[in-house]
Amino acid sequence: MTNASGWQIFLWVGLPYLALGIFVVGHIWRWRYDQFGWTSRSTQLQERRLLKWGSPIFHYGTFAAIMGHVIGILIPERWTKAIGIPEHVYRWFSATAGTVAAVLILGGVVVLASRRLFIARVRATTDAVDYFALILLLVVILTGVVPTVFVNLLGGGYDYRLTVAPWFRGLFSGQPDVAAISSAPIVYQVHAVASWVIWAVWPFTRLVHAWSYPLWYLWRPFIIYRSRVATAPIEPGTAGRRWRRIGAGY
């Protein structure tokens, strides 16, 4: 870190810690002072046909991408080699799985962004911070798809576990490797910076709904719905008589 410039120290040390601090404090503040706003502000009532397809595809693809990041960044390369997984096998598997996740994410975000931009009723519920978060998500997605598909799957490959991964793990041990991340291709650097900015704005957007998954649904009692044919009510003491028009005499 001694040879790093001030700009590099800010990007690869200051920004991550600042984003994490805002992420934690911002959520605490939001929960204390804006619990009624702690919601995804669903637009299902405004439009549901596209949402029914776009939302599951996007979320499943996102979950797959998160798992890929956990395996690829948090697990050191020496661990996978120790259990007998060669580098070319790992790269092929991660690139293939990452491409599948990328296709799902892109398909989902295209559907969700289209309905938010081109359907007036949905667009009316969107504010400036939602657009900002959407742009950040688009940057993160594209800078993640490009190296996954065109570098690691179709190209010669790049071992990000020797540069990006050590820097990221070093953030949690207090020893981030600035030189390692600074030597990574620019697309990886933009991906990392945009991701930290999303962490910083997360508490102030509808993304907070990610932490409100109703796990208690797993063990709540079943709700039984019974259907029945509606019948006209019978007035007390007047069995067989029809309802009378208001104002009609006895």
C-alpha positions as CSV (number, residue, x, y, z in Angstrom):
1,M,0.0,0.0,0.0
2,T,3.0,2.3,0.4
3,N,3.4,2.8,-3.4
4,A,-0.4,3.3,-4.0
5,S,-1.6,6.7,-5.0
6,G,-4.2,8.6,-2.9
7,W,-6.8,7.9,-5.5
8,Q,-6.2,4.2,-5.4
9,I,-6.3,4.2,-1.6
10,F,-9.6,6.0,-1.7
11,L,-11.1,3.6,-4.3
12,W,-9.8,0.3,-2.8
13,V,-9.7,1.1,0.9
14,G,-11.7,4.2,1.7
15,L,-14.7,3.6,-0.5
16,P,-15.3,0.0,0.7
17,Y,-15.2,0.9,4.4
18,L,-17.3,4.0,3.8
19,A,-19.9,2.0,1.9
20,L,-20.0,-0.6,4.7
21,G,-20.4,2.0,7.3
22,I,-23.2,3.8,5.4
23,F,-24.8,0.4,4.8
24,V,-25.0,-0.5,8.5
25,V,-25.9,2.9,9.9
26,G,-28.3,3.6,7.1
27,H,-30.3,0.5,7.7
28,I,-30.4,1.2,11.4
29,W,-31.7,4.7,10.7
30,R,-34.2,3.5,8.2
31,W,-35.6,0.9,10.6
32,R,-35.9,3.3,13.4
33,Y,-37.5,6.2,11.5
34,D,-39.1,4.8,8.4
35,Q,-40.5,1.4,9.2
36,F,-43.6,2.1,7.1
37,G,-41.4,2.8,4.2
38,W,-39.4,-0.5,4.6
39,T,-41.0,-2.1,1.6
40,S,-40.4,-3.0,-2.0
41,R,-43.3,-0.7,-2.9
42,S,-44.7,-3.4,-5.1
43,T,-46.3,-2.3,-8.4
44,Q,-48.2,-5.6,-8.9
45,L,-51.5,-3.7,-8.8
46,Q,-50.3,-1.4,-11.6
47,E,-49.0,-4.3,-13.8
48,R,-48.7,-8.0,-13.1
49,R,-48.3,-9.8,-16.4
50,L,-44.6,-8.8,-17.0
51,L,-43.8,-8.8,-13.3
52,K,-44.9,-12.4,-13.0
53,W,-42.1,-13.4,-15.4
54,G,-39.4,-10.7,-14.8
55,S,-39.2,-10.8,-11.0
56,P,-38.6,-14.6,-10.5
57,I,-36.1,-14.7,-13.4
58,F,-34.2,-11.8,-12.1
59,H,-34.1,-13.0,-8.5
60,Y,-33.1,-16.6,-9.3
61,G,-30.3,-15.3,-11.5
62,T,-29.2,-12.9,-8.7
63,F,-29.1,-15.7,-6.1
64,A,-27.0,-17.8,-8.5
65,A,-24.6,-14.9,-9.1
66,I,-24.2,-14.3,-5.4
67,M,-23.3,-17.9,-4.8
68,G,-20.8,-17.7,-7.6
69,H,-19.2,-14.6,-6.0
70,V,-19.1,-16.4,-2.6
71,I,-17.3,-19.4,-4.1
72,G,-15.0,-17.5,-6.4
73,I,-14.0,-14.6,-4.1
74,L,-14.3,-15.8,-0.5
75,I,-12.8,-19.3,-1.1
76,P,-9.0,-19.1,-1.9
77,E,-7.6,-20.8,-5.0
78,R,-5.4,-23.1,-2.9
79,W,-8.4,-24.6,-1.2
80,T,-10.0,-25.7,-4.5
81,K,-6.6,-27.1,-5.6
82,A,-6.3,-28.9,-2.3
83,I,-9.5,-30.9,-2.9
84,G,-8.4,-31.8,-6.4
85,I,-10.2,-29.3,-8.6
86,P,-7.8,-28.2,-11.4
87,E,-7.8,-24.5,-12.4
88,H,-9.1,-25.1,-15.9
89,V,-12.0,-27.2,-14.5
90,Y,-12.9,-24.5,-12.0
91,R,-12.7,-21.8,-14.6
92,W,-14.9,-23.8,-17.1
93,F,-17.5,-24.5,-14.4
94,S,-17.6,-20.9,-13.0
95,A,-17.8,-19.4,-16.5
96,T,-20.6,-21.8,-17.6
97,A,-22.6,-21.3,-14.4
98,G,-21.9,-17.6,-14.5
99,T,-23.2,-17.3,-18.0
100,V,-26.4,-19.1,-17.1
101,A,-26.9,-16.7,-14.2
102,A,-26.0,-13.7,-16.5
103,V,-28.7,-14.7,-19.0
104,L,-31.3,-15.0,-16.3
105,I,-30.3,-11.6,-14.7
106,L,-30.2,-9.8,-18.1
107,G,-33.6,-11.3,-19.1
108,G,-35.1,-10.3,-15.8
109,V,-33.7,-6.8,-15.7
110,V,-34.8,-6.1,-19.2
111,V,-38.4,-7.1,-18.4
112,L,-38.5,-5.2,-15.1
113,A,-36.8,-2.1,-16.5
114,S,-39.1,-2.1,-19.5
115,R,-42.2,-2.2,-17.4
116,R,-40.9,0.6,-15.2
117,L,-39.9,2.8,-18.1
118,F,-42.7,2.2,-20.6
119,I,-45.8,1.5,-18.5
120,A,-47.1,4.8,-17.3
121,R,-48.8,3.5,-14.1
122,V,-45.5,1.8,-13.0
123,R,-43.4,4.8,-14.0
124,A,-45.5,7.1,-11.9
125,T,-44.5,5.1,-8.7
126,T,-40.7,5.5,-9.6
127,D,-38.7,8.3,-8.0
128,A,-35.1,9.5,-8.6
129,V,-33.4,7.2,-6.2
130,D,-35.0,4.2,-7.9
131,Y,-33.6,5.3,-11.3
132,F,-30.2,5.8,-9.7
133,A,-30.3,2.3,-8.2
134,L,-31.4,0.9,-11.5
135,I,-28.5,2.5,-13.4
136,L,-26.1,1.2,-10.8
137,L,-27.5,-2.3,-11.1
138,L,-27.2,-2.1,-14.9
139,V,-23.5,-1.1,-14.6
140,V,-22.8,-3.9,-12.1
141,I,-24.6,-6.5,-14.3
142,L,-22.9,-5.5,-17.5
143,T,-19.4,-5.3,-16.0
144,G,-20.1,-8.7,-14.5
145,V,-21.5,-10.3,-17.7
146,V,-18.7,-9.1,-20.1
147,P,-15.7,-10.8,-18.3
148,T,-17.8,-13.9,-17.5
149,V,-19.0,-14.5,-21.1
150,F,-16.4,-12.9,-23.3
151,V,-13.2,-13.4,-21.2
152,N,-13.7,-16.6,-19.1
153,L,-16.1,-18.6,-21.3
154,L,-15.3,-17.5,-24.9
155,G,-11.9,-16.0,-24.4
156,G,-8.5,-17.0,-22.9
157,G,-9.7,-16.5,-19.3
158,Y,-8.5,-14.3,-16.4
159,D,-7.8,-15.6,-12.9
160,Y,-9.5,-13.0,-10.8
161,R,-8.8,-15.1,-7.7
162,L,-5.2,-13.9,-7.8
163,T,-6.1,-10.1,-7.8
164,V,-9.7,-9.3,-7.0
165,A,-10.3,-12.1,-4.4
166,P,-7.2,-11.3,-2.2
167,W,-8.0,-7.6,-2.1
168,F,-11.7,-8.3,-1.2
169,R,-10.8,-10.8,1.6
170,G,-8.1,-8.4,2.8
171,L,-10.8,-5.8,3.5
172,F,-12.2,-8.0,6.3
173,S,-8.8,-8.7,7.8
174,G,-7.7,-5.1,7.7
175,Q,-5.0,-5.7,5.1
176,P,-6.5,-5.0,1.6
177,D,-4.1,-5.6,-1.3
178,V,-4.4,-2.4,-3.2
179,A,-1.7,-3.4,-5.7
180,A,-3.5,-6.6,-6.6
181,I,-6.9,-4.9,-7.4
182,S,-5.1,-2.1,-9.2
183,S,-3.5,-4.5,-11.6
184,A,-6.9,-6.1,-12.5
185,P,-8.5,-5.3,-15.8
186,I,-10.6,-2.1,-15.8
187,V,-13.9,-4.0,-16.2
188,Y,-13.3,-5.7,-12.9
189,Q,-12.4,-2.4,-11.2
190,V,-15.6,-0.7,-12.5
191,H,-17.6,-3.7,-11.3
192,A,-16.1,-3.5,-7.8
193,V,-16.6,0.3,-7.5
194,A,-20.2,0.2,-8.7
195,S,-20.9,-2.7,-6.3
196,W,-19.7,-0.6,-3.3
197,V,-21.7,2.4,-4.4
198,I,-24.8,0.2,-4.5
199,W,-24.0,-1.0,-0.9
200,A,-23.9,2.7,0.1
201,V,-27.3,3.7,-1.4
202,W,-29.0,0.4,-0.5
203,P,-30.5,1.6,2.8
204,F,-32.2,4.5,1.1
205,T,-33.9,2.6,-1.7
206,R,-36.6,-0.1,-2.0
207,L,-33.7,-2.7,-2.0
208,V,-34.2,-2.9,1.8
209,H,-37.0,-5.4,1.2
210,A,-34.3,-8.0,0.6
211,W,-33.9,-8.2,4.4
212,S,-37.6,-8.7,5.1
213,Y,-38.1,-12.2,3.6
214,P,-41.0,-13.7,5.5
215,L,-39.2,-16.8,6.9
216,W,-41.9,-17.2,9.5
217,Y,-44.1,-18.4,6.6
218,L,-42.3,-21.7,6.8
219,W,-43.7,-22.6,10.2
220,R,-47.0,-20.7,10.4
221,P,-50.3,-22.6,10.6
222,F,-51.9,-23.4,7.3
223,I,-54.7,-21.1,6.1
224,I,-57.6,-23.1,4.7
225,Y,-59.7,-21.5,2.0
226,R,-63.2,-23.0,1.3
227,S,-65.3,-22.0,-1.7
228,R,-69.1,-21.9,-1.6
229,V,-71.8,-20.6,-3.8
230,A,-73.2,-17.3,-2.6
231,T,-76.8,-17.3,-1.6
232,A,-79.2,-14.5,-0.8
233,P,-79.5,-13.9,2.9
234,I,-82.8,-14.5,4.6
235,E,-84.3,-11.8,6.8
236,P,-85.1,-12.8,10.4
237,G,-88.6,-14.1,10.7
238,T,-89.3,-13.8,7.1
239,A,-88.2,-17.1,5.7
240,G,-88.8,-17.4,2.0
241,R,-89.4,-13.7,1.5
242,R,-87.2,-11.7,-0.8
243,W,-85.3,-8.6,0.1
244,R,-87.5,-5.5,0.0
245,R,-86.7,-2.2,-1.7
246,I,-85.7,0.5,0.7
247,G,-88.6,2.5,1.7
248,A,-91.2,-0.2,0.9
249,G,-93.8,-0.7,3.5
250,Y,-94.6,-3.9,5.3
